[in-house]
């Protein structure tokens, strides 16, 4: 059984450690300039800004150059895990025959680490205590999958495992959101229907009560969320690109990631979960 301290350590291992990675996100991912990346490029093709030491030559100027795709991206620590554990420090540039496998394993590991991020959070949510035993089991199973050999990872049915994890994450969400809604007989202004994939692009939600709502996969691109309290709102997979969250309170929302925060517009008054970091460019 993991303690809160151990879960915090797990989360620390799910943060990108670029100094210990072979630039896998700059090579293994598909890029589209329209999504805020430097160029259009295919997966497996190195970004022209990737240097010989696997560092980005424009990293310090990403915001000024408007490279929002690069700014928001986070691998959940998968890059260093694949580089140093799965391939035992072998460099794809020096060992070309492993390159293709390395990039494919990276995409799988990224998904597993993302699931670990959500599961470790779920285990720290008190309303979900009734299903904590189940969450611990699948957390351990997911950790064990990350330790498989690279050839075994290539054979893994990641979609099947994601589905199993998602069932428990949905149950977690229901427990948390029910606790927020409990005793609240009426709601102020809110859309009639909320559910996964809701289209709220550009919506003015400043006077909408979003506490305890299911915003899974919601399209919140350029939505106005200034000053909104998102206590207990499930934000897993929600698209927050250019969403205005200045002054918003997301500290008690659930299943929020650094990628989502990096893609939004916030300020010093935006409240975030303790596990996430305020982007430095919010102050610019």
Secondary structure, DSSP 8 states (H G I E B T S, - for coil): ---HHHHHHHHHTTS--GGGS-STHHHHS-B-GGGT-SS-B-TTS--TTB-TTS-BTTGGGTTTTT-HHHHH---TTHHHHIIIIISTT--TTT-GGGHHHHHHHHHHHHHHHHHHHHHHHHTT-GGGGGGHHHHHHHHHHHHHHHTS-HHHHHT--HHHHHHHHHHHHHHHHHHHHHHHHTT----SS--S---TT-B-TT-B-TTS--TT-B-TT-B-TT-B-TT-B-TT-B-TT-B-TT-B-TT-B-TT-BS--HHHHHTSB--TT-B--TTS---GGGG-
